[in-house]
Every structure is written in structure tokens, then in C-alpha cells.
Amino acid sequence: MTQTIADEIEALLGAAFSPTRLAVINDSAKHHGHSGDDGSGESHFTIEIESAAFIGVNRLNRQRMVNAALGDIPGQRVHALAIKAAAPNQ
């Protein structure tokens, strides 16, 4: 079975942040026929992640941390990522 990009995102973020909550939502169907839709069905995602790693880190740096953990996925293999990163109890 081929691993989906969503599965790969979950594995990478799980390893990098040991999240207390993680949801990877495939939004690609909402963007069918729009710019960036490559027809793969895996072009647009929303990531909701909660981790102690984000305590004391501002929103922009949290997004940078998530993007760095995902390597070549953002911008190269996936057209768009919406990232909602939070510390526990936020």
C-alpha cells in the first residue's frame, strides 16, 4: 500500500513534536480546478497540532517549525498548508 502525503505528514510531525493532538485534514476537494490543484487529490491540507514544543513560541515561529519538520512537502509536493499550531491549554 502506498503511503499518502497525509500519512507522511502525520508521521513527520509525530516524530518531531510528540503532539498531544494532531489532525491532518485533506482540503484538496474544496480546491478542485483551482490554482495549485494538480489532480492528485493531495494538494491542499489543514494541519491542527498541539504540542509542548510550542510553549513560549510565537505563531510565526510555530509555523516555521512545522514547515521545517515537513521538509520538501510544503511548496514542492503540496500546494497549500494551513497550519494551526498551539501549545497545550491554549
VENURTA-V495664 format. One record per run of one state. SS is the DSSP state (~ for helix, > for strand, _ for the rest). FROM is the first residue (numbers start at 1). TO is the last residue. If there is no record, write none. Layout:
<<SS,FROM,TO> <SS,FROM,TO>>
This chain:
<<_,1,4> <~,5,17> <_,18,20> <>,21,26> <_,27,27> <~,28,31> <_,32,43> <>,44,50> <_,51,51> <~,52,54> <_,55,58> <~,59,69> <_,70,73> <>,74,74> <_,75,77> <>,78,78> <_,79,79> <>,80,86> <_,87,90>>
